[in-house]
Amino acid sequence: MRYYRYAECGDYDFASVVLSDLPDGLDVAEIHWDDRPRASSWTPLAITHVVELEDGIKQEMGDFPMGNSCRIPLFSGRAWEVVSRRIDCQWEALPLVPPVCTQLYLIHVMETIDCVDLDRSEFYRYPSGRVGRIQRFCLKPEKLEGKHIFKTPAESGHDLLVDDVFREVVQQEGLRGLSFRQGLIPMAGSTEDKETFRDEDEARFTRLAGRPIMTVSDLAAALKDETIQPGQVPVNYVVRRGRNILLRGLGWSALVRAGVPESDWVRLDQTGKQVPGMRGTTFDDMERIQAERENEAKKAGKKGTRPG
């Protein structure tokens, strides 16, 4: 199971909103971090401003607009209806005064779980000693069974986290406004955060497999169960001094991890071609970088070797 920081899942291609303070002058965050229910005494909160222009382009309202604090979830009426129907969670929807025709809700998650193993997580502390941002998580799985959206305590980061079940519901229902690729949290002992596909590749492999394919491990599993065929994961190569040199990208890693014989690989000659999304960088440049890293690794290995 993978987890995501909700605060980093927001898709800023959609409009965002600014919420007013509570009638008693408190900030909305004071409700968010308090697990006591509020629905019975709630007065719909006003939205004071809608930010719907980015670089002069008008943005539409998505199903999960970002508010003053991106850690606090805001749902459209449709999002709340379908997600709450499919996910059992301790939460409530607090209505906002709609600035447009779309009904929006502030989602009050009322479950804080002490699930972060700080002894095995990587994080920094503020000068006061308080835990700041956790850079690499180690979560306690025994505390998270059946938990799909929850908060972590203030003493272990104060994050709002969601899991793959939440992500799959959002994607299956066609809800817009969250981009989970950005929110994927690095886990202690895992390299998944370094093995995540570009959006285009993720979309292509997900379409082929019929299930989310975000990382090398996902793709390797799909190759193993033959949901995706080796021929659908081409490996790039360049010609250098008459030799075909394979580029060890994420597709290459998935094929190796899945144990696919090299005889079943499809190879693409990318000599002299530009790498998509990397302006001014060719596949030949990538091969040179790969060779430099291999040489550095060999040198480091020799330095670490002692005669017996």
C-alpha positions as CSV (number, residue, x, y, z in Angstrom):
1,M,0.0,0.0,0.0
2,R,1.3,3.5,-0.9
3,Y,0.4,6.7,0.9
4,Y,0.2,10.3,-0.3
5,R,0.4,13.7,1.3
6,Y,-2.9,15.3,0.5
7,A,-1.3,18.7,0.6
8,E,0.9,17.8,-2.3
9,C,-1.8,16.2,-4.4
10,G,-3.5,19.4,-5.5
11,D,-3.7,20.0,-9.3
12,Y,-3.1,23.8,-9.8
13,D,-4.6,23.6,-13.3
14,F,-7.9,24.1,-11.6
15,A,-9.3,27.1,-9.7
16,S,-8.6,27.5,-6.0
17,V,-10.6,29.4,-3.3
18,V,-10.0,31.6,-0.3
19,L,-12.1,30.8,2.8
20,S,-13.2,33.4,5.4
21,D,-12.3,33.0,9.0
22,L,-14.8,31.4,11.4
23,P,-17.3,33.7,13.1
24,D,-15.4,33.6,16.3
25,G,-12.2,34.7,14.5
26,L,-10.5,31.3,14.6
27,D,-8.7,29.9,11.6
28,V,-10.3,27.0,9.7
29,A,-7.1,24.9,10.5
30,E,-8.2,24.9,14.2
31,I,-11.2,22.8,13.1
32,H,-9.2,20.6,10.8
33,W,-6.7,19.5,13.5
34,D,-9.4,19.0,16.2
35,D,-11.2,15.6,16.0
36,R,-14.4,16.6,17.7
37,P,-17.5,16.6,15.4
38,R,-18.7,20.0,14.3
39,A,-21.6,19.3,11.9
40,S,-24.4,19.9,14.5
41,S,-23.3,23.5,15.2
42,W,-21.8,24.4,11.9
43,T,-22.8,27.5,10.0
44,P,-21.9,27.4,6.3
45,L,-18.6,29.2,5.8
46,A,-18.2,31.9,3.2
47,I,-15.8,31.7,0.3
48,T,-14.4,35.2,-0.1
49,H,-12.5,34.8,-3.3
50,V,-12.1,32.4,-6.2
51,V,-8.7,32.3,-7.9
52,E,-9.6,31.2,-11.4
53,L,-7.0,32.9,-13.6
54,E,-3.5,31.5,-14.1
55,D,-1.3,33.3,-16.6
56,G,-4.4,35.0,-18.0
57,I,-6.1,31.6,-18.6
58,K,-9.5,31.0,-17.0
59,Q,-9.5,27.8,-14.9
60,E,-12.5,25.7,-14.2
61,M,-13.5,24.5,-10.7
62,G,-12.4,20.9,-10.1
63,D,-13.7,18.4,-7.6
64,F,-11.0,19.1,-5.0
65,P,-10.1,22.9,-5.0
66,M,-7.2,24.0,-2.9
67,G,-8.1,26.5,-0.1
68,N,-6.2,28.8,2.2
69,S,-4.4,25.7,3.7
70,C,-3.8,23.0,1.2
71,R,-3.8,20.4,4.0
72,I,-7.5,20.9,4.5
73,P,-9.6,19.0,1.9
74,L,-12.3,20.7,0.0
75,F,-14.7,18.5,-2.0
76,S,-17.3,19.2,-4.6
77,G,-20.8,17.9,-3.9
78,R,-20.3,15.1,-6.4
79,A,-16.9,14.2,-4.9
80,W,-18.3,13.9,-1.4
81,E,-21.3,11.8,-2.6
82,V,-19.2,9.2,-4.4
83,V,-16.1,9.1,-2.2
84,S,-18.1,8.9,1.1
85,R,-20.3,6.2,-0.4
86,R,-17.3,4.0,-1.2
87,I,-14.9,4.8,1.6
88,D,-15.7,4.2,5.3
89,C,-14.0,6.9,7.3
90,Q,-14.5,9.0,10.4
91,W,-15.3,12.3,8.6
92,E,-18.0,14.8,8.0
93,A,-18.8,17.3,5.3
94,L,-19.2,20.9,6.4
95,P,-21.0,23.0,3.7
96,L,-19.5,26.2,2.3
97,V,-21.5,29.1,0.8
98,P,-21.1,28.3,-2.9
99,P,-19.5,31.2,-4.9
100,V,-20.6,29.5,-8.1
101,C,-23.1,26.9,-9.0
102,T,-20.9,24.1,-7.6
103,Q,-21.6,23.1,-4.0
104,L,-18.4,22.8,-2.0
105,Y,-17.7,21.2,1.3
106,L,-14.9,21.5,3.9
107,I,-14.1,17.9,4.8
108,H,-13.5,17.4,8.5
109,V,-11.4,14.3,9.0
110,M,-11.9,13.2,12.6
111,E,-9.3,10.5,13.0
112,T,-5.7,11.1,14.1
113,I,-3.5,8.0,14.1
114,D,-0.2,7.7,15.8
115,C,1.2,5.6,12.9
116,V,4.6,7.2,12.2
117,D,7.6,5.3,13.5
118,L,9.9,8.2,14.3
119,D,12.8,6.0,15.2
120,R,13.0,4.7,11.6
121,S,11.7,7.8,9.8
122,E,13.9,10.6,8.4
123,F,12.9,14.1,9.4
124,Y,14.3,17.4,10.7
125,R,13.5,19.2,13.9
126,Y,12.8,22.9,14.5
127,P,15.2,24.6,17.0
128,S,12.4,24.2,19.6
129,G,12.7,20.4,19.2
130,R,9.4,20.0,17.4
131,V,9.3,17.6,14.5
132,G,9.2,19.4,11.1
133,R,8.7,17.9,7.7
134,I,9.2,14.1,7.5
135,Q,11.4,13.5,4.5
136,R,11.1,9.7,4.5
137,F,8.3,7.9,6.3
138,C,8.2,4.6,8.2
139,L,4.6,3.9,9.0
140,K,3.2,1.3,11.4
141,P,1.0,-1.0,9.1
142,E,-0.8,-2.7,12.0
143,K,-2.4,0.7,12.8
144,L,-3.5,1.5,9.2
145,E,-5.6,-1.5,8.2
146,G,-8.8,-0.2,6.7
147,K,-7.7,3.5,7.2
148,H,-7.8,5.4,3.9
149,I,-7.7,9.1,4.9
150,F,-6.3,10.2,8.3
151,K,-4.2,12.7,10.1
152,T,-0.9,12.2,11.9
153,P,-0.3,13.7,15.3
154,A,1.4,17.1,15.7
155,E,4.4,15.4,17.3
156,S,5.0,13.4,14.2
157,G,4.5,15.9,11.4
158,H,0.9,16.9,11.4
159,D,0.1,15.5,7.9
160,L,-3.1,14.5,6.2
161,L,-2.4,11.2,4.4
162,V,-4.5,9.2,2.0
163,D,-3.8,5.7,0.5
164,D,-4.1,3.9,-2.8
165,V,-7.7,2.9,-2.1
166,F,-8.7,6.6,-1.9
167,R,-6.6,7.3,-5.0
168,E,-8.3,4.5,-7.0
169,V,-11.8,5.6,-6.0
170,V,-11.0,9.2,-7.2
171,Q,-9.6,7.9,-10.5
172,Q,-12.3,5.3,-11.1
173,E,-15.1,7.9,-10.6
174,G,-13.4,10.4,-12.9
175,L,-13.0,13.1,-10.3
176,R,-10.6,15.9,-11.1
177,G,-8.3,18.1,-9.1
178,L,-5.9,15.8,-7.5
179,S,-2.6,14.6,-9.0
180,F,-1.3,11.7,-6.8
181,R,2.0,11.4,-8.6
182,Q,3.3,14.5,-6.8
183,G,2.0,13.5,-3.4
184,L,3.5,10.0,-3.3
185,I,5.5,9.9,0.0
186,P,8.9,8.3,0.1
187,M,9.0,5.3,2.5
188,A,12.0,4.2,4.6
189,G,13.8,1.4,2.9
190,S,12.1,2.0,-0.4
191,T,13.3,3.7,-3.6
192,E,9.8,4.1,-5.1
193,D,10.0,7.8,-4.9
194,K,12.9,7.6,-7.4
195,E,11.2,5.1,-9.6
196,T,8.0,7.0,-10.5
197,F,7.1,7.3,-14.2
198,R,6.5,10.6,-16.0
199,D,2.8,11.5,-16.3
200,E,2.6,10.3,-20.0
201,D,4.2,6.9,-19.3
202,E,2.1,6.4,-16.2
203,A,-1.1,7.1,-18.2
204,R,0.0,4.7,-21.0
205,F,1.0,1.8,-18.7
206,T,-2.2,2.4,-16.6
207,R,-4.3,2.2,-19.7
208,L,-2.6,-1.0,-20.9
209,A,-2.8,-2.7,-17.5
210,G,-6.3,-1.5,-16.6
211,R,-5.0,-0.6,-13.1
212,P,-2.7,2.2,-11.7
213,I,0.9,1.8,-12.9
214,M,3.0,4.5,-11.1
215,T,6.3,2.9,-10.4
216,V,8.8,0.4,-11.6
217,S,7.4,-2.1,-9.1
218,D,3.9,-1.7,-10.5
219,L,5.2,-2.3,-14.0
220,A,7.3,-5.3,-13.0
221,A,4.2,-6.8,-11.4
222,A,2.1,-6.2,-14.5
223,L,4.8,-7.9,-16.6
224,K,4.9,-10.9,-14.3
225,D,1.2,-11.5,-14.4
226,E,1.2,-10.7,-18.2
227,T,-1.2,-7.8,-17.9
228,I,1.4,-5.9,-19.9
229,Q,3.6,-7.7,-22.5
230,P,7.4,-7.1,-22.8
231,G,6.9,-5.7,-26.3
232,Q,4.9,-2.9,-24.8
233,V,7.9,-1.8,-22.7
234,P,10.6,-0.9,-25.3
235,V,14.1,-0.3,-24.2
236,N,16.1,2.6,-25.7
237,Y,19.6,2.3,-27.0
238,V,22.2,4.4,-28.7
239,V,25.0,3.4,-31.1
240,R,28.4,4.3,-29.7
241,R,31.6,3.3,-31.6
242,G,29.7,0.7,-33.5
243,R,28.1,-0.8,-30.3
244,N,24.5,-0.8,-29.2
245,I,24.4,0.5,-25.7
246,L,21.2,0.0,-23.7
247,L,19.9,2.8,-21.6
248,R,19.0,1.7,-18.1
249,G,15.8,3.6,-17.7
250,L,12.7,2.7,-15.7
251,G,11.4,0.4,-18.4
252,W,14.7,-1.5,-18.4
253,S,14.5,-1.8,-14.6
254,A,11.0,-3.2,-14.7
255,L,11.9,-5.8,-17.3
256,V,14.9,-6.9,-15.3
257,R,12.9,-7.0,-12.0
258,A,10.2,-9.0,-13.7
259,G,12.8,-11.6,-15.0
260,V,11.9,-11.1,-18.6
261,P,14.6,-12.7,-20.9
262,E,16.5,-10.2,-23.0
263,S,15.5,-12.2,-26.1
264,D,11.9,-10.9,-25.5
265,W,12.9,-7.2,-25.2
266,V,12.0,-4.7,-28.0
267,R,14.8,-2.2,-28.6
268,L,14.5,1.3,-30.0
269,D,17.4,3.1,-31.6
270,Q,17.4,6.6,-30.2
271,T,20.8,7.7,-31.4
272,G,20.9,11.5,-31.8
273,K,17.3,12.0,-30.7
274,Q,16.1,14.4,-28.1
275,V,14.7,13.0,-24.8
276,P,11.0,14.0,-24.4
277,G,10.4,16.6,-21.8
278,M,14.2,17.4,-21.5
279,R,14.9,20.2,-23.9
280,G,18.4,20.2,-25.3
281,T,19.2,16.7,-23.9
282,T,19.7,13.8,-26.3
283,F,19.7,10.1,-25.6
284,D,23.4,10.2,-26.3
285,D,23.8,12.6,-23.4
286,M,21.9,10.2,-21.2
287,E,24.3,7.4,-22.3
288,R,27.3,9.5,-21.3
289,I,25.8,10.2,-17.9
290,Q,25.1,6.5,-17.5
291,A,28.7,5.7,-18.4
292,E,30.1,8.3,-16.0
293,R,28.0,6.9,-13.1
294,E,29.2,3.3,-13.9
295,N,32.8,4.5,-13.8
296,E,32.3,6.3,-10.5
297,A,30.7,3.2,-9.0
298,K,33.7,1.0,-10.2
299,K,36.2,3.4,-8.7
300,A,34.3,3.5,-5.4
301,G,34.2,-0.3,-5.4
302,K,38.0,-0.5,-5.9
303,K,38.6,2.0,-3.1
304,G,36.4,-0.1,-0.7
305,T,38.3,-3.3,-1.5
306,R,41.1,-4.4,0.8
307,P,43.6,-7.1,0.1
308,G,43.0,-10.3,2.1
